[in-house]
């Protein structure tokens, strides 16, 4: 029987959990999108992508968990702020690196910004990695209990066991949209998910059955301040070296400042509301999550990506993802505002 503990984890334990959390964020955001299919094994992935995602998810998760509570819309807005690095670091909210913007308004690429800021990063870089990490590394259920009631009912449904295979299939199909070849898909799935499985196995060996909550594994106040400082340094450094020639003039930058301001106001309001709200713990997912489920996810993800890449339907996948993701992002932004008014 697992040992129930209340004492805080050691610094090494927390650092190792941060490595796994950052790796999950990178996997779901970069590997699933096909933007970087081997981020754990190339210099840029190790020195830039891993720190960028790890620092973002730790800093924003600390804010959500310690100033408020992880209600869905609080997480959603925090994830949108996560995605705003695509302005001053990658510059793609002004000038997409893959081609001309579909539509410019105030100097900002509107469609690209909607998809990246309101869909991709909130879900794939932030909420999903936190949910998976809580299931793999902890004995708490705060993320799942903060989800909308309709989603919780789905997770409690009789056939909820189908959700993981379906999720793995969708993730694999999404990767196929940018995968160069079936071989790349196979090698990416085996190597990246093999790396994550190895980290989880080492985690379980080192923790020896001890159970921590996700809150215990997140940074302390002092650690948060240090991580925030490192994130600011990373913003300045990467912003200076990545595509500095496409940094626009004052008007496009002013547009981004206004978006930042609006998102920070929404986050403040959601933190204030969630801090006063009780989140009923109605769902308790079984612990520990068995590794065979992670292996099953890996196999379905890898072969779905390879098969759909071989089918040559990447353009169709990307159009559907952009249209569906953008529509969902706008809907959830409206719902997040409505949530503050009711």
N, C-alpha and C positions, 0 to 999 in steps of 0.2 A: 504493500500500500504506500502511495506517495506521501512524503513527509510534508505536513502543513507547517509553514513557518511565517513568522511575522517580522523577523529581523531583516534589515535591508540587505540587498545583495552587495557583494564586494565591488570595488571599482573595476577589477578585471572582468567580473561577471557582467557589469553594466556595459563596459566597452565592447565586450564580445557580442552582447545583444544588439548594440548599436551597429556593429558590423553587419549582422544579419538583417536588421531592419533597413539599413542603407542598401544592402544588396537586393532586398526584395523590391524596394522602390525603384532601383535601377532596372531590375528585371522587367517589372510590369510597365515602366514608362519607356525604356529604351529598347529592350529586347523584343517585347511584344509589338512595339510599333515598327520594328525593323530598322530603327534609326542607327543603332549600334548593336549588332547581333552577337558581339563578343567583348562586352565592356570590361569584364574581369581579367582579360588576357591581353590587353594592349595598353601601351603607356598612357595614352590620352584618357582611356577609361579609368585607369587606376589613379592618376594624379589630378584629374579634373572632374570627370563625371561622378565617380564615387563620392568624393568630398562634397560636391555640389548637392547631390540628392540627399546624402546622409545628414548634412548640416541643416538643410531645409526641413526635412521631416522631423528631426529632433527638436529644432527651435519652435516650429509651429505646433507640434504635438504637445510640447511643454505648455505653450500658451493656452491651447484648448483645454487641457486636463487640469491646469492649475489656476487659471483665471475663471474658466467656466467649466462646462461639462461636455463630453463628446456627443452632443446631439447631432443628428445628421446634417442640419443646415449650418451649424457652426463649423463642422468639419468641411463642408462643401465650400464655404467662403474662405476658410483658411487654405484649402487646396487651390482655390483660384488665385490667392496671393502667391502661393508657391509658383504657379504658372507664369506670373509676371516677370520672372527672371528672363523670359524669352524676349523681353524688351532690351534692357541695358546690357545683358550678357551676350545673347546670341543675335540680337537685333532683328529677329524674324517677325516681330510684331509690327515693324516698320518696313522691312525689306526681306521677305522670305528667301532663304538660300536656295530653294528649289525652283524658283521662277517668279514671274511678276505677280503682284497681289491681285486677287480676284476683284477686290473693290476697296478703294481708299476713301477714308473719311477723316478729316482732321489730321492727315498724314499717317493714319494707322490702318494697317491691313485688317479690315473688319472681319471677314470670314475666318481667316487664320487665327485672329485673336479670340473669336468666339469659341472655336474648336479647342485651341490649346489652353486657354485660360478657364473656360467654363465647363469643359468636358474632360479633356485628356488628363491634365494634371490633378484636378480635384479627385478623380476616380483612380486612375492608373498609377499616379505617382504618390498619392497620399492616403485616401480612404482604403483602397484595396490592400496596399502593403501593411497598413496598421491593423486591419482586420485579420490578415493572414498571420502577421507576427503575434498578435494576441492569441490566436489559435495554436500556433506552433510553440511559443515560448512561455506562455503564462497560464494561470488558472483563472483569469478574470474574463468577464463577458461584457465589458462596458461598451465596446464599439457596436456589437450586435444589438444590444438593448437600446442604443441610441438611434437605431434605424427607424424609418417610418413604419407605422403599424402594418401596412400592406406588405412590406418586405418581410417583417417578422412573421406574419401569418404564412408567407410562402416558405420561409425557413422551417416552420413548424408543420408544414403540410405532410401528408402521408408519403408522398413521393419526393421529398426533399433530397433524397440520396441521389437524384438525377441532376441536381444543380451543379455539383462539382464537375462531372464529366461534360456537362453543357458549357460551363464556364471555360474549361480547358480547351474545348473545341472552338469556342468563339475567339479566345486569345490566340490560338494557333492560326485560325483563318485571318485574323487581323495582321499577324506577322507576315503572312503570305503576300499581303499587299505590297510589301517593300522588299521581300526576300529575293536575292539575285537568282537563286537556283534551288531545286530540291535538296541538293547536297549541302548548301549553306544552311537550310532549315534543319536538316538532320544534325549537322555538326553543332549548330547553335543550341538546339534543344538539349542535346546530350551533354555538352560542355557546361552551359550556364546553369541548367537545372541540376546537373551532377554536382556542381560547385555548391549550390544552395543546400542540396541534400547532405553533402559532406559537412557543411557548417552546422546544420541542425543535429546531425548525429554527434558531432563533437560537443555541441551544447548540452545534449542530454547526458553524455558521458561525464562531462565536467560538473554539471549541476547535481548529478547523482540522485535524481528524483525529487529534489527540492523544488518547491513551487513558489513563483513570484507573481504578483499582479503586474500588468503592463505599466501601471503608475509607478511601481517601485523600480522598474527598469528604465524609465525615462529620466532625463537629467534633473538634478537638484537645482535649486535657485542659483547657487554659485556656478555650477556647471553650465547652466543655461546662459549666464552672462558671458562665460568664456566662449561658448559655442556661437553665440550671437556675434561676438567680436570677430571670430574666425570667419563667419559667414559674410560679414561686412567687408573684411579684407579680401575674401574670395570674389565678391561682387566687383570690387574696384579693380583687382588684378585681372580677372577674366574679361571684364568689360573693356579694359584697356588693350588686351591682346587679341580679342576675337572680333574680326571684321570692323576695326575702328573707322575704316573709310566710309562705311554706310551709316554712321551715326548722323541722324538728321538734324535740321535746324530747330529753332525754338518752338514753333507751333506743334509739330509732331510730338516733341518731348512734353509740351504742356498737356497734350491730350492724354499721354500716358500718366502724367502726374495726377490728372483728374480721375482717371480710372483707379489708380492706386488709392487716392483719397476716398473714393466711393466705396471701395472694397474694405478699407480699414474702418470706415464708419459702420458698414454692415457687420464686420467682424466684432467691433466693440459692442454693438447692440445685441448681437447673438450671444456673445460671452456674458453680457449682463443678464440677458434673459435665461440662458442655460444655467448660470450660476445660482439662480433662485429656484430653478425647476428641479423636481425630483425625477429621476429616470428609473422607472420600475424595472427590477431585474426579473423579467418574465421568461427569459430564455437562458438556459444554461447548457451550452454545447459541451459534449463529452470531452474529458481530458484524460490523458494527453491524446492529441490527434495522432492517429497511427501513421507511421511513415509510409505504409503501403498506399495511403491516399495521395501522398505527395508523389510517389512513384507513378501512380495511375495518372495523375495530372500531367506529369512529365511525358509519358508515352502518348497520351491523347493530343497534347499540345504539339509535340514534335511531329507526329505523323499527319495531323491536320494541316500544319504549316507546309510540310513537304508535298502533300497531295494537292492542295489548292495552288501551291506555287507551280507544280507541274501542269496543272490545268490552265495556267496562263490567264487567270481572271483577276489579276492584281488591280487593274484599273477599276473594275466593277466594285471590288472590295473597298477601295479607297473612296470612291464616290459615295457608296452607301455609308461608310464610316463617317465621312465628313458631314454628309447631310443629316444622318441620324444623330451623331454626336453633337453637332451644332444645335439642332432642334431641341434635344434633351437639355443641353446647357442653358439655352434661353429659358426654357420652361422652368428649370430648377432655380434660376436666378429670380424669376418672377415669384415662384413659390417661396423662396427664402425671404423675399420682401413681405409677401402676404403672411408668412409665419410670424413676422414681427407685429403684425397689425391685428391679429386675432387673439 
